[in-house]
Amino acid sequence: MPYCSRCGSEVDARDVYCAHCGARQPVNPAPQPRPSAEFEKITPRTASILCYVPGLGWLASILVLASQRFRQNRPARFHAFQGLYLFVAWLIEEWVLHPILSSIPGIHMHGILQATLLVMSIFMMVKASHGEMYSLPIFGELAERSLAEE
């Protein structure tokens, strides 16, 4: 419980005046964090790494591409585009290739394709953590084109 700034009597934190001496109490409103304050703490390197997290990287990619903060950061935007294209490859594998290939007896490509995409994601997370703009075949070319079109 706070105390009066003049007489030292106990006052409620919401009191504007002291009930004992009548002195006006200082008002110290708690600073309200801005909604994007946490996102502003993320470094471009961290944002680039997050773009490759399997299953959730597309969210980070969209935030990086939509953020004014990363508008002029070419490496972060490259990783965001490449991460999005890698996520699209996951979707194509899961929704298109898996149903088609699983209907063909004797072909078990689902696990191999998913493992390949997982290894590519981990590989790119490592490359991004080292600050490298490594271009994956096909995905990197698409990312470069997307950057050029902006």
Order of alpha helices (4+ residues) and beta strands (2+ residues): alpha-alpha-alpha-alpha-alpha-alpha-alpha
